[in-house]
């Protein structure tokens, strides 16, 4: 199952709100897990400066129905 990797979008990180995806550094190390809260603009900017990426796992395919 492929994983979508995209550059981190500053507009999707709202200070004080949980993030809807995990954030990884360029080396693959987890920097902030999904649901984590970015407490300040300084922390958000630091995540961006580290060349972070977000990884969205694909939605699971629905189970086939058997008639």
N, C-alpha and C positions, 0 to 999 in steps of 0.2 A: 504494500500500500504506500503510494508516494506521499511525501511530506512537503508542504508548501513552505518555502523559505523566502522571505522578502525583507528589504531594508526596513528598519524601524521608522514608523510614521509618527512624528512629534504630535500630530493632531489627535492621535488615538490614545495618547497618554495624558490623562487629566490629573493634575496634582490633587491629592487627597482622595482620589477614587481608586477602586480596585482595577487593575488592568485585565483585559479579557484574553490575554495570551501570555505565554512565558517568554522571557527575554534572555537571550544567550549572547555571550561575547563572541568575537570573531574566532576564538579558539574553541568554541563549542561549550564553554563553561557556563552553567546556569547562573545568571546574575539576579534575576527576579522571577519567581514562579507566578503562574497565572493566579489571579486573585490578590497578589501582593499590592500594597499601596505605595505609590511614589509620594513621599511626604513633603517634598519641596521641589521648586523649579531647579534648584541646584542639583539635586539628585537626578532629575529628569535629564538635565543637560549633561551630566556625567555619563549616564547610560548612552546617550547619543554620541558623546565624544569617544566612547570605547569601541565604536564601530559595531554596535549591537545589531542583532537581527531578531526578528520574531519568527516563531515556528508555529504555524497553525496546523493541527492534525486534521485530516479530512473527516467529514462526517461519516459515521459508519453507514454502510449500505443497508437499506431495509431488508429484513429477512424475506426470502421468497415465500409466497403463499401457495399452499397446496390445495387445489380444488377438491 
